[in-house]
Amino acid sequence: MGKKKRGTFLDKKITRREFLKYALTGVIGFGVGAYFLRRVFTSPLALNNTNLTTPSSALSWNVKEAYHYSQLAGGLVECQVCPNHCRLTEKQRSICRVKENISGKLYTFVYGNPCAVHIDPIEKKPLYHFLPGSGAFSIATAGCNFRCLNCQNWEISQFPPEKTNNIKLMPKEVVEYAIAKKCNSIAYTYSEPTAFYEYMYDTAKLAHEKGIKNLWITNGYMSEGALSDFCQYLDAANVDLKSFKEEIYNKLNSGHLQPVLDTLKLLPKKGVWLEITNLIVPTYTDDLDMIREMCKWIRDELGTDVPLHFSRFSPHYKLKHLPATPYSTLKKAREIALEAGLKYVYIGNVAELEGQQTYCPKCKKVVVRRNGFSVLEINLTNGRCKYCGERIAGVWSL
């Protein structure tokens, strides 16, 4: 059967300027609900602007030689950005679908080639302890180095750039837009930013020079060399620790656990503010003993100050047959984390207020009050609880 035609305003021809106007004012983007987002990503935009090309039609501005790769005998190349270490023959694509061996060199097809551009509240990343209430200029391209069965952004992450609706937006322009829109940070997000490493790296370098913070919203599946290089410009990260068992990572995400744990340990050592998200997927990651083991590992290896976000699963992609995560499971997971000694534990994707607030670990009063992605009040003085003076871990001001 043919693809169903969508009869929305997105079917009309738009220019690059119009795309950005709609995206940055919320008509196109990530602030209008998951159902509409999927329509945005897949709507058949008739992009007639000559700048809006994709690799299927031109090998020009959006093709750049990749970083962190090796040239091997026989014309082979090996990408070293992530633990997949894709070894590619001529014209072969990487697992993330965005890199290709061309004449014995590795090239990326998503440089300056985003398919999603929007301004988000930083709480949506989620980052609760980093510049609360600020806006994050958010970008993504096609591609991902995982194959998550539950991916909520699968219509961009699980496709090559030829199959997504893209615009030309080079690193310098991203930084200029962030400044113009008074965003304190740029977030590399939505799909998997590791796939667009070169674009992210160059943008982050320019942003750093201009005093704009850089946020990495990620599965954490990056090699140590590439990550160490990137960390010199990186300010904060939210890493999705998808489970705490190797076999689940293999089955649910087509990845491995240890490289993610290595990333989690490396980021704080490099001075990057870290928060962790754990999506609780029924029948996959809702084992309370596994959650208890994970929380103890976070406490012992990373410390008690690292915020942990338990997120509710909603049926997506290849797991539409599963139910949403019961609130009782999320509440129990939070209790387990607090019992393990973690100070800042949150519940996301539910209309529940207790799990959204930041409490002082000493006097237990609310120091940051939220409702959804909105910050209602901040009761901090120079990063300390205004009631008892306890230091609250985080980055609270520029």
C-alpha positions, -999 to +999 in steps of 0.1 A: +000+000+000+012+035-007+020+060+020-010+079+033-011+115+020-012+141+048-035+170+041-018+197+063-003+231+058+030+213+058+023+199+024+028+234+008+061+246-005+081+266+020+115+283+020+143+279+044+135+312+061+099+301+066+110+267+079+131+284+106+104+309+113+078+282+120+103+261+139+115+288+162+080+301+170+067+266+178+046+260+147+071+233+137+091+216+164+090+198+197+067+218+219+034+207+203+029+170+212+044+137+201+016+130+175+021+163+157+059+158+159+057+126+139+037+144+113+063+172+111+091+147+105+073+128+078+052+154+061+060+156+024+075+191+023+080+202-012+113+220-006+120+240-038+148+262-023+181+253-039+198+253-005+175+225+007+193+196-009+200+161+004+227+135-005+203+118-029+204+149-051+237+166-045+271+159-029+279+195-020+275+216+011+263+187+033+292+163+027+323+166+049+352+144+056+346+127+090+366+131+122+381+102+141+385+075+115+413+053+101+422+044+066+429+007+063+444-015+036+424-023+005+405+010+006+387+002+038+379+028+064+370+024+101+350+049+119+361+054+155+335+078+168+314+051+185+319+016+198+304+001+166+337+008+149+321+005+115+346-009+089+333+001+055+341-008+020+337+016-010+302+031-010+291+013+021+271+032+048+277+031+085+253+016+110+241+052+119+232+056+081+249+089+077+286+081+069+300+065+038+333+053+024+340+074-007+373+065-025+389+053+007+379+083+028+350+085+053+324+113+048+294+124+067+262+134+049+246+154+077+270+183+082+249+215+084+219+194+074+194+193+103+159+179+100+147+193+134+153+229+147+135+243+177+138+262+210+130+241+240+129+247+277+161+231+291+139+211+315+127+191+284+161+176+278+157+168+308+183+189+326+169+200+360+202+212+376+216+232+347+205+268+341+168+262+351+142+281+332+165+289+303+160+282+266+180+256+246+184+260+209+179+224+198+190+207+166+191+172+152+199+154+120+189+120+107+207+089+120+214+069+151+240+043+161+213+023+180+182+004+169+159+009+199+126-009+196+109+018+215+124+048+198+100+078+200+118+097+172+123+068+149+111+087+118+144+107+119+167+085+139+161+053+119+163+069+085+192+082+063+193+119+055+179+112+020+146+103+037+142+132+060+132+168+054+163+189+059+175+224+057+210+240+053+221+254+087+258+256+091+275+257+126+281+295+124+244+300+117+233+278+145+253+299+170+240+331+155+204+319+158+210+309+194+224+343+203+196+361+184+169+341+202+186+347+236+193+310+242+219+303+268+227+269+253+226+247+222+213+212+226+223+184+203+193+161+207+162+143+194+179+117+173+214+106+184+240+134+182+269+110+180+257+103+145+263+139+136+295+142+155+313+165+131+284+190+129+280+189+167+317+193+173+322+223+151+291+240+163+301+234+199+335+249+194+320+281+179+294+282+206+320+279+233+340+308+219+308+329+221+300+319+257+270+297+247+268+264+266+267+230+249+243+202+258+246+166+247+213+146+250+225+111+242+225+074+245+261+078+256+275+054+230+306+072+220+343+061+220+366+075+246+388+093+221+360+111+204+343+119+237+375+133+253+380+155+223+344+167+224+344+173+262+366+204+258+336+222+245+308+203+263+291+218+294+263+194+303+249+160+293+218+139+299+227+103+292+200+077+286+210+047+307+186+023+290+190-006+313+215-022+336+218-056+319+239-064+288+213-088+273+186-061+275+209-036+257+215-062+230+178-070+226+161-036+232+187-013+217+212-033+196+240-020+218+262-028+247+261-016+284+298-012+292+306+017+268+277+036+282+290+031+318+324+042+306+308+074+292+290+081+325+323+078+344+343+099+320+319+129+318+323+141+354+361+136+352+361+161+323+341+186+342+308+180+324+276+184+344+258+150+342+222+139+346+209+104+338+176+092+324+163+057+328+132+049+307+112+021+324+098-001+297+074-028+308+087-064+305+122-050+296+135-026+322+109-026+349+127-052+371+130-036+405+161-056+415+179-044+384+169-008+391+182-012+427+215-025+413+217+004+389+211+030+416+238+015+438+262+016+408+254+053+403+259+060+440+292+041+442+308+051+408+293+086+402+283+099+436+250+108+452+247+143+436+240+130+400+203+136+392+184+106+380+152+108+359+129+078+357+108+083+326+075+068+317+074+046+286+046+052+260+039+027+232+061+037+202+076+022+171+080-016+174+066-018+210+032-004+204+017-036+219+031-028+253+012-008+279+025+025+293+046+023+324+023+022+355+028+051+378+032+027+407+063+013+391+078+048+386+070+057+422+087+026+435+117+031+413+121+066+428+118+053+463+145+027+456+168+054+443+163+076+473+168+046+496+201+039+478+212+074+488+207+094+456+197+129+465+179+141+434+155+117+418+127+127+394+098+111+375+091+123+339+064+120+313+036+119+340+014+146+354+028+141+389+041+170+410+062+154+437+086+138+413+092+171+394+105+191+423+140+196+435+142+191+473+170+202+495+185+170+508+190+185+542+159+204+552+136+187+525+121+220+514+115+227+477+143+246+462+132+244+425+095+241+419+083+230+385+050+222+367+058+202+336+086+221+317+078+254+335+099+266+364+076+283+389+102+293+416+138+289+425+147+291+462+185+292+459+211+318+469+244+313+451+236+276+446+226+270+482+192+263+498+179+297+509+162+280+539+192+261+554+222+270+534+228+234+520+247+233+488+225+220+459+246+203+432+242+218+398+250+248+376+226+275+386+239+306+368+261+315+338 
